[in-house]
Amino acid sequence: MKKVIKSDEEWQELLDQKQFIVTRRNFTEPPYSSELALSEKTGLYSCLCCKEPLFDSSCKLDVKTGWPTFFVPATPDAIREEPDNSLDMERTSVICNCCDAFLGHVSEDDEQPTGLRYSINSLALTFEERQEKAVQQAAPASQPASWQPAESK
């Protein structure tokens, strides 16, 4: 994976103010502020900043957190996790491995196949819907062809 490195000025030219604040300044958007949170469409969620594939809809959870929520990334190296102690809380941030965009947070969830729940800011994502024919040829809905448990810290 080729690393994408840009200055704040370059990111500000490419992103609108809300997108910049979320992805480059580690803010979390308000819950349910985007249609992606409740979308049931089939396709691929990629990083808004670098277009790197991050999550497949077949691994999207129907947990109504207010953000698109997944149980595993599209590939093991798509994201990385970092400690986040902001707001006097102990959390784990999810970061795009390609461009260092802040995506959201991951938490433990024993009810999910991987034991993890990735809650991702809609403003950090783009979505490309798959056509119906492609969906039938895709991997089973419970896990994409590239499914592997993400390594956790």
C-alpha positions in Angstrom: 0.0 0.0 0.0 1.4 3.4 -1.0 1.3 6.0 1.8 -0.6 9.2 1.0 1.0 12.2 2.7 -0.4 15.7 2.3 -0.1 19.0 4.3 -3.0 20.4 6.2 -3.3 23.0 3.5 -3.6 20.3 0.8 -6.2 18.4 2.8 -8.2 21.6 3.3 -8.3 22.2 -0.5 -9.6 18.6 -1.0 -12.1 18.3 1.8 -15.0 20.5 3.1 -14.8 21.9 6.6 -16.7 19.1 8.3 -14.8 16.4 6.5 -11.5 18.0 7.4 -12.4 18.4 11.1 -13.4 14.7 11.3 -10.7 13.1 9.3 -7.7 15.3 10.1 -8.6 16.7 13.6 -10.1 13.5 15.1 -13.6 14.8 15.8 -16.7 12.5 15.8 -19.7 13.5 13.8 -23.1 13.6 15.5 -24.9 10.2 15.5 -27.4 9.6 12.7 -26.1 12.7 10.8 -25.7 10.7 7.6 -27.7 8.2 5.6 -24.8 5.8 5.6 -25.5 4.9 9.2 -28.7 3.1 8.3 -28.0 2.2 4.7 -28.7 -1.4 3.8 -27.2 -1.1 0.3 -24.6 -3.6 -0.8 -21.2 -2.3 -1.7 -17.8 -1.1 -0.5 -17.0 1.7 2.0 -13.7 3.4 1.2 -11.6 6.2 2.8 -12.9 9.6 1.8 -9.3 11.0 1.8 -7.4 8.4 -0.2 -10.1 6.1 -1.6 -8.5 3.0 0.0 -11.1 0.2 0.5 -11.9 -0.1 4.3 -15.1 -2.0 4.9 -17.5 -4.2 2.9 -21.2 -4.0 3.5 -21.4 -7.7 4.1 -19.7 -7.0 7.4 -21.9 -4.1 8.4 -23.8 -4.5 11.6 -27.4 -3.6 12.2 -26.8 -2.2 15.7 -28.1 1.4 15.3 -25.1 3.1 16.9 -25.7 6.2 14.8 -22.6 5.5 12.6 -21.9 2.9 10.0 -20.7 0.0 12.1 -18.8 -3.1 11.0 -17.3 -6.3 12.6 -14.1 -6.5 10.4 -12.2 -4.3 7.9 -12.1 -5.2 4.2 -8.4 -6.2 4.5 -6.2 -6.8 7.6 -3.9 -3.9 6.7 -6.6 -1.3 5.7 -6.7 0.2 9.1 -4.7 0.5 12.3 -5.8 1.1 15.9 -4.3 3.6 18.3 -5.1 4.5 21.9 -7.4 7.5 22.3 -7.6 9.0 25.8 -9.3 12.3 24.7 -12.4 13.5 26.6 -11.2 11.7 29.7 -12.1 8.4 28.2 -10.1 5.3 27.3 -11.0 4.3 23.7 -9.3 3.0 20.6 -9.2 5.1 17.5 -9.5 3.6 14.0 -7.1 5.2 11.5 -6.7 4.7 7.8 -3.4 3.0 7.2 -2.9 4.6 3.8 -3.4 8.3 4.7 -3.7 8.5 8.5 -7.3 9.8 8.4 -9.2 9.4 11.6 -12.2 7.1 10.9 -13.8 6.4 14.2 -13.5 4.0 17.1 -13.4 0.3 17.8 -14.8 -1.4 20.8 -15.2 -4.9 22.1 -18.5 -6.6 21.4 -18.7 -10.3 22.2 -21.9 -10.7 20.2 -20.1 -10.1 16.9 -18.1 -12.7 14.9 -14.8 -11.0 15.6 -15.6 -9.7 19.1 -15.2 -6.2 17.7 -17.4 -3.3 16.7 -15.9 -0.6 14.4 -18.1 2.5 14.5 -17.0 4.8 11.7 -17.7 8.4 10.9 -19.8 8.7 7.7 -17.9 11.8 6.8 -14.7 9.7 6.6 -16.2 7.4 4.0 -17.3 7.1 0.4 -19.6 4.3 -0.7 -19.7 2.5 -4.0 -22.8 0.4 -4.4 -22.5 -3.0 -6.1 -24.9 -4.0 -8.8 -27.4 -6.8 -8.1 -25.6 -9.3 -10.4 -22.2 -8.7 -8.6 -23.9 -9.2 -5.2 -24.9 -12.8 -6.2 -21.3 -13.6 -7.1 -19.9 -12.1 -3.9 -19.0 -14.0 -0.8 -21.7 -15.0 1.6 -23.3 -12.1 3.4 -21.7 -13.1 6.8 -18.2 -12.6 5.5 -16.5 -11.3 2.4 -13.9 -13.2 0.4 -11.2 -11.3 2.2 -12.6 -11.8 5.6 -10.1 -12.4 8.4 -10.3 -11.3 12.0 -8.5 -8.0 12.5 -5.6 -8.1 14.9 -6.5 -6.3 18.1 -4.2 -4.6 20.5 
